[in-house]
């Protein structure tokens, strides 16, 4: 077995991610999930370092920690915001492949299906 780097996800977590994915999920999506997990570990390590360095300024609920987390881990765009961005791509005629255009049509479909009748 290889030496485990501290930011490498544990094998159990990778197995959980792999088991949760629908058949045909790409390795790229799994790698993205692992990268996000590693980035979260790094962010928490930085926050812990600063907290240990200056507990008074970096208290557990300080604005510094809240601001750092918000800046480094912004909330994902809502379905509405994603659809508006996609609409902008159509308006700008910025699709470079049919696949990109199909992804945006799928996004519109999901956004419309989420609306109440």
N, C-alpha and C positions, 0 to 999 in steps of 0.2 A: 504494500500500500504506500502511496506517495505521502510525503509530509503535507499536512493540511495547513495552508496559509490562513492567518486569522480572518481574512476577509472572504475566503472561499466558503460558500454555503455548505453546511453539513450534508452528507450524503442522504440522510433521511429527508431533509427539506427538498432536495432535488428530486427524490423519488416521489414526494408528495406533489410537487409541481408537475412532474411528468404524468402522474396518475390522474391529475385534475384536468388535463388537456384533452380536447377531443382528438379522435384519430386523425392523423394527417397534419398535426401541428408541427410547425417547422422548428428546427434547432435554433433558428434565429430568435424566435419568441421565447424559448427557454433561456437562451443566453441573455436576452434583454431582461427577463425577470431576475436572473442571477446578478446582472450588473446593477439593477435597481436595489436589490437586497444588499449588495456590497457597498453601494453608495450610502444607503441608510446606515450601515454599520460604521462607515467612515464618519458620517455626520455625527452620530451619537458619540463616537470616540473623541471627536474634536470638542463637542460640547462638554464631555466629561473632563477633558484636559483643561479647558478654560475654567470650568467650575472648580476643579482642584487648585488651579493657579490663583484664582481670586474669587473665593466663595461669596464675599460680600457683593461684588459687582455682578457675578454670574449665578445668583441664587436660582434655585430650581424653577421658579416661576417668573424669572426676570424678563423684562422686555427684550433684552439682548438675545436670550435663548429663543423666545417666541419669534422674534424678528428673523433670527438666523434660520430657524426651521421653515418659516414661511417663505423666505427668499430662496432657500435651497430645495424645498419640496413644495412648490406651488400646487394648489388644487388643480386636478385635471379639468379641462374645459367641459362644460355641460353639453348635452346633446344639442341644445339650441345654439350654443356658441360654436360648436363644431360645424353645424349645418350652415350657419352664417359665414364661417370661413370658407366652406365649400362653395357657397353661392358666390363669394368673392372670386374664387378661382374660375368659376364659369364666366363671371362678368369680365374677368381679365383675359379669358381664353388662355389660361396658363397650364392646362393639362398637357403633359408631354407624351403620355401613353393612354391607350384605351383602358388599361387596367386602373390607372388613377381615376379616370372618369367613372368607371364602373364602381369603384370604391366610394366616390362621392354620391353616385345615385343610390347606392345601398345606404349611405348615411342619411340621405333625404328620406328614404323609405322608413328607416328606423325612427327618425324624428317625427314624421307624419303619423306613424303608428302609435307613437307615445301620446299623441294629442287626444283629448276627450272628443267624442262625437258631438 
